[in-house]
Amino acid sequence: MPDLHGHGIRLRPWDAESDADAAAWLRGLTDPEFRRWNTPLKQVDDLAGARESLRGKVLASADGSEAPYCVTDAASGAVLGHIGVNAIDSLLSVARVGYWVLPEARGRGVAVRALAVVSRWALNDLGIHRLELGHALGHEASCRIAERCGFRYEGTLRGAMFEAGRYDAFRDVHLHGRIATDPEPPIR
């Protein structure tokens, strides 16, 4: 997985053995705003769990099913968040993209810039034809990020993700999509 650069950010692979990376991963997955909109399949609540979760991401990267990236500031190297190309299906040439931004980095266009960089790579270099982005209904910030990066709203998937913090109730998801032949939007 190559490092990716652009728009003042650097995307690099996560390092599961790095204490700093494990701590940043834990902060991201335990952030109340993250948990408001996402319910991971496996809850991560401590540093050991974060390291184990990151090890799973590294394995998924090695087998080609995911491309998880640590989003960093290009100048300082500070960790800003995460973006991943997930559920990569080489046969159908489709993948899903997901992201989160640490609280101190929000409001600075980090998600838009990271999504622009990773989308360009996935659609051009990785050879993916279709990228999908789903977010919980009502998550207006994610809706705006998707649209700014050329992901068109395609509909609502009923009951397609867990309710916040629950594994026994579901909520609707807005589905956005971008295909390789769509024009690349200008990112500022």
ABEGO torsion letter per residue (X at the ends): XBBBBEGGBBBBBBBAABAAAAAAAAAAAABAAAAAABBBABBBABAAAAAAAAAAAAAAAAAGABBBBBBBBAAAGBBAEBBBBBGBBAAAGBBBBBBBBBAAABGAGAAAAAAAAAAAAAAAAAGBABBBBBBBBGBAAAAAAAAAAGBBBAEBBBGABBBBGBAABBBBBBBBBBBAABBBBBBX
